[in-house]
Amino acid sequence: MNVPRELRYTSTHEWVRVRAGVATVGITDYAQAQLSDLTFVELPDKNDEVNASDELAVVESVKAASDVYAPVSGTIVEANERVVEQPDLINTDPYGEGWLFKIRMSDTGEVQDLMDADQYEEQLPEEE
């Protein structure tokens, strides 16, 4: 399971990369593997105001649909339209081209409440 050390994580399997007060958000390698082949993505609109834990997006696969939550509060500054057209980018590159949206954070301290890579790995189910 790929869990990049430099990112922060939520218990609902979102990852966060922060640069200059903007949080880039996607779903983890674990989440995309559980969903398998993604077929549909719905993203938030630019300029939407969001609070941490708001439902912001939906990813659907042949297996299931899953909500994606805001890991931090702020304003949506960009949504990745490429994943709407090519949902499989999330499967092939969840931490790169498969990102979902960017939030300009209203409180950068919220990132400290998220899990680091070690904490995230500890809460994942044991692989069989």
C-alpha positions as CSV (number, residue, x, y, z in Angstrom):
1,M,0.0,0.0,0.0
2,N,1.4,3.4,-1.1
3,V,1.3,5.9,1.8
4,P,3.5,8.9,1.0
5,R,5.3,10.2,4.1
6,E,4.9,13.9,3.3
7,L,1.1,13.9,3.2
8,R,-1.6,14.1,5.9
9,Y,-4.6,11.8,6.1
10,T,-8.1,11.5,7.3
11,S,-9.9,8.4,8.8
12,T,-12.2,8.6,5.8
13,H,-9.2,8.0,3.4
14,E,-8.6,11.5,2.0
15,W,-5.0,12.7,1.6
16,V,-3.9,16.3,1.9
17,R,-0.8,18.1,0.5
18,V,-0.4,21.7,1.7
19,R,1.6,24.3,-0.2
20,A,1.3,28.1,0.4
21,G,-1.9,27.8,2.3
22,V,-3.7,25.7,-0.3
23,A,-4.6,22.0,0.4
24,T,-4.7,19.7,-2.5
25,V,-7.0,16.7,-1.7
26,G,-7.6,13.3,-3.1
27,I,-8.4,9.8,-2.0
28,T,-5.7,7.4,-0.8
29,D,-4.3,4.4,-2.6
30,Y,-6.1,2.2,-0.1
31,A,-9.5,3.9,-0.9
32,Q,-9.1,3.6,-4.7
33,A,-8.1,-0.1,-4.3
34,Q,-11.2,-0.8,-2.2
35,L,-13.5,0.9,-4.7
36,S,-11.6,-0.7,-7.7
37,D,-12.3,0.7,-11.2
38,L,-13.7,4.2,-10.8
39,T,-16.4,5.1,-13.4
40,F,-17.8,8.5,-12.2
41,V,-16.6,11.5,-10.2
42,E,-18.6,14.5,-9.0
43,L,-16.6,17.5,-7.7
44,P,-17.4,20.7,-5.8
45,D,-17.7,24.0,-7.6
46,K,-15.0,26.6,-7.6
47,N,-15.5,29.3,-4.9
48,D,-17.6,27.0,-2.7
49,E,-17.1,27.7,1.0
50,V,-16.5,24.5,2.9
51,N,-16.0,23.3,6.4
52,A,-13.9,20.4,7.6
53,S,-15.9,17.2,7.3
54,D,-18.4,18.5,4.8
55,E,-19.3,16.1,2.0
56,L,-17.7,17.6,-1.1
57,A,-17.4,15.0,-3.8
58,V,-18.6,11.6,-4.9
59,V,-16.5,8.8,-6.5
60,E,-18.3,5.8,-8.0
61,S,-17.0,2.5,-9.2
62,V,-18.6,-0.7,-10.5
63,K,-18.6,-1.8,-6.8
64,A,-19.9,1.2,-4.9
65,A,-20.2,4.9,-4.5
66,S,-18.3,6.8,-1.8
67,D,-18.5,10.3,-0.5
68,V,-15.3,12.4,-0.3
69,Y,-15.1,14.8,2.7
70,A,-13.3,18.1,3.2
71,P,-10.3,17.5,5.4
72,V,-10.0,21.3,6.2
73,S,-12.1,24.4,6.0
74,G,-11.8,27.1,3.4
75,T,-12.7,28.0,-0.2
76,I,-12.5,25.7,-3.2
77,V,-10.0,27.2,-5.6
78,E,-9.8,24.5,-8.2
79,A,-11.5,21.2,-9.1
80,N,-9.6,18.6,-11.2
81,E,-11.8,18.3,-14.3
82,R,-9.5,15.7,-15.8
83,V,-10.7,13.1,-13.3
84,V,-14.3,13.9,-14.2
85,E,-13.4,13.0,-17.8
86,Q,-11.0,10.2,-16.9
87,P,-12.0,8.7,-13.5
88,D,-9.4,6.0,-13.8
89,L,-6.6,8.6,-13.2
90,I,-7.6,8.2,-9.5
91,N,-6.8,4.4,-9.8
92,T,-3.6,4.8,-11.7
93,D,-2.1,7.9,-9.9
94,P,-4.1,8.7,-6.7
95,Y,-1.4,11.0,-5.3
96,G,-0.6,12.8,-8.6
97,E,-2.8,13.3,-11.6
98,G,-5.7,11.8,-9.7
99,W,-6.1,14.6,-7.2
100,L,-9.7,15.9,-6.7
101,F,-9.9,19.5,-5.5
102,K,-7.9,22.3,-3.9
103,I,-9.0,24.3,-0.9
104,R,-7.5,27.7,0.2
105,M,-7.5,27.1,3.9
106,S,-9.2,29.5,6.3
107,D,-7.3,27.9,9.2
108,T,-3.9,26.3,8.4
109,G,-3.8,24.8,11.9
110,E,-6.5,22.3,11.0
111,V,-3.8,20.3,9.1
112,Q,-2.2,19.5,12.5
113,D,-5.4,17.6,13.4
114,L,-5.0,15.2,10.5
115,M,-3.1,11.9,10.7
116,D,0.5,11.6,9.6
117,A,1.5,8.6,7.4
118,D,2.3,6.3,10.4
119,Q,-1.0,7.1,12.1
120,Y,-2.9,6.4,8.9
121,E,-1.2,3.1,8.3
122,E,-1.9,2.0,11.9
123,Q,-5.7,2.4,11.4
124,L,-5.8,0.5,8.1
125,P,-7.1,-3.1,8.3
126,E,-4.4,-5.7,8.3
127,E,-3.6,-7.1,4.8
128,E,-4.4,-10.8,4.5
